[in-house]
Amino acid sequence: MANEAKVKDIRDVLKQAVSAADRSLYIRQPQLKFEEIGVISFVGSGIVRIKGLPHVKSEELIRFPGNLLGLAFNLDQEETAVVMLDKSSDIEAGQVVRRTGRILDVPVGAEILGRVVDALGRPIDEGESIYVRERRPIERRAPGIMDRSPVTVPLQTGIMVVDAMIPVGRGQRELILGDRQTGKTAIALDTIINQRDKDVICVYCSIGQEKSEVAKIVANLRKNEAIEYSIIVVASGEDPAGLNYVAPYSATAMAEYFMEKGNDVLIVYDDLTRHARYYRELALLLRRPPGREAFPGDIFYIHSRLLERATNLREGGSLSALPIIETQAQDISAYIPTNLISITDGQIYLSPELFRKGILPAVDVGQSVSRVGGKSQLPAYAEVAGDLRLIYSQFEDLEAYTRFGTRLDEETRRTLARGERIREVLKQAQYEPIPAPEQIAVLLAITEGLLDKVPLDEIASSKEKIRKAFREKLPDLYEQINSGQKLSPQDRESLVKILIGLLRK
């Protein structure tokens, strides 16, 4: 009897389990999922044409066989033209593709700091995989005018000629332009290195460069302890044109995350000339109507919508942009240079003639300008170097005039001697940014005429003596200038006395 009872209990339990399973199957019926697929009709260099996908959206991600990604660019009635974000060597006509229903986004957050990633946020260094809590679309609307604040806080580059005469502020867009191999990237890297103790996060976006060049840049940032607060976004010349096109937008999305968290951020685009060329290549392959220099009609818009995202937020941090472009034969009136000059808040022009003469950094002060100007400069600069730009420009004009062998009066000789010493003082080695207080001390020595009788070949050593003496003998004044306070007459007098005693030795 006991065995029969046990069998009955087991039978009842099994009946209940089967009944529950039947009910769950009845309740959770399989749901039909609507999915659009397309068929590849043409494969080109970096682009693919697809038939089908009638409801695809502009700039939607398309998934290809092998988990490769593309971006829907042209939405024609008969077919969709897709820009590839991965290499398309394994893609063939006749293969099936699928919509993803999402636009291109990238990982953002503190986890990416110190890493080298591609334009899709995938790590390409030797580090571990990146796990983030948030992703953001690469395309976002720029902040409105009422959300912006004036640019008033300086972004110290550590380069004396820039900080003294072409000041850059946090939230500004300052263009760096010049011919090939004139030191454009060097200025941007020095600026990144100079942010080491200034609580500024840096994003360096490399577009179309050789991998060996990028490796050197990463190594130099690592050597100068600048990689910890930086993100390196790389789209190399070996990558598809589509990946190079989206790279600056991806880098900006990563930078905006920190800006909206209240951080000050610096982003470098190296360079937008290559970016424009990649976009032209895509537009021509997609058969879009060409315009001036074969660029499509919206070439201005792709850069303006990118650079307008750099700003100083009223509630939040700031995003400063240093876009780099390359000129041909010093022609700054070409199509892309004039476009970017009109978008940005000033430009730093690098002259190949100065570069050949060994005057480094080869900044042409006459053709460089900052439209924010002294509003973002430390007050001490205005008191010490207010007339420096005018004096230097007069010197350059006089120097050109004296090449004709004209006899000079005493005042002209003094102006030339002062100008030659200003030029020597402004020379600076790469990866050696100078702190703002030490720049002030050196500039005070030159404007007060304390270096007028120092031989030109001793200017560099005198400059180092001035910097060291200021650091060691007036630490309180050093910190005072660093904190943005004005240079009082008494402080100025005490500093001049120290400099006079130092240079007489």
Steps between C-alpha positions, in 0.01 A plus 500: 500500500783736585659439158171570322468831690851602398430418135180702515685801649762485228230472235323810638826702505575407138147592390534841665839561336367404153192718550717799604726447198199492268368823650838678467528390138151624436568836669848557347429436139792579266476857370564572134785748448507724195848523347607676183776348295676625190716347230837643396492606136839674469825510698742788442796658673363569846134513389229240442165529319205302633160417354219471750482659847204726410467649851869559574582834666777745411831419674357176645747220569479204260634159600685296237609133502792447735354759743639787291337842523404769252319834509197573280591817308294530181133399519394470136168361383648187346798433727688610810866608483696401811839628616707218652647541848693173474714362220280369222739247345283200606170651384350382171196581290199280580564484875219587740524798739278609791391822664603561860242769579760721668735781405875494552602546862827468693592409860562796733628531854806507721581141400634624164754742653856397424391273214552493123174418318374498143216719370241251632649501851661157469842474674799467268773519762629206703266569791197306621152515353304815580175464697298819535159588645396741230512545125422819311410575136783663308269767354350746748354847472739778606408691820271799448616858544326533838684193630842655432718729711771744387854363473691652792726227642838451326607170346876519552689335214842535664625658175614855571426651159142367516421578864644853476372615160231254378329390824257207497211465745307202632204452267672664202559352152848596386612378158860385444599522134813493289680307229610141542775437759490840669423382855119508517466174695790604726303804624194284571706237686680764708160640598383153609819445701461840668162396646669246728418674831212717381205259527430507124404178320646471149374313193731459201329392177731373225347494151669318213853493645741211469492261794871556560439875546218433744722259691764774540238746626368248756856421612581871550180559698583198714858619551378842615237347735212643298328175400321456836263793438474451122296295253656420162247437221666356189376453144810417295563525128449122476145522637194551277410855400175468698687436824719806439188705431328411832820521713477871602130465586574195715783684678272798564231277652760357742617853589145632549435241771770655719395857411143434616636350822663839574854431376710721275591305185742562213451324166750495212392407145808394303411586233178625339659534155520121478150477645367722218681287241352177638153654490561614143605145408181356649281765335649433157462123541139555602452717188407812691528822293853647529563871555812711541820289490266196462387533863126441558277796579469420873875494573465820706216350701685182600771709667277773645270251673810332645678811628184669631487230767811655660387758754510623860176383662306722738430195716777249453857498375660612175618340178792673326585397144832517319423393142804459274500552123775482239552774241663464161780747412390736784161554336264579788236622253430147370154347540536293820728749685260792441204287609667410829638848562144632477371236745770528768584776751849569369799327346863423572688514170831317466740635240728264302751786459535537878528123528785491247682774695480292818260737676291245692212493561460658156199716593444795267368759747387736223260245345387344828211631705281410797150647480450446874825683572594641839162410654629148559856597591650513848501866620878499546552453124319824417715691749829351379451421129217730395705671226714198413307412184529857366874520581564165332303595187692829470825307531404260219413793271828678581700182450356460150578865426864476615573227246539777244811621683353827629694706756327480839464751782557409864132450586451259209804301611354472851165381358679237290711383795189471721312309227784252447501424872121460508530247219771308686295501820193365318695201363403184682580129476226242449359314804630774730198718589575800722270580798318835482686671794838418347381638165398823679846535656679453166263739321550762770876476452469556125246787518703679770805486274701283739607268218587772247874475565514124543664332196257305284677170559455544878126577491399134544719454810382834645140387447562183703667703780197732520258208522699326773550820704130583491402150615744498788502862626137611461281191553209705641492728193532190281181354648328839493547529121397138453172561686408785262578800721636825363865598526516793743758782451685381813515141374618620162772712658626216720510266202690755288758544778564126513533484121743795490719337766488168318589634153790714627683194630 
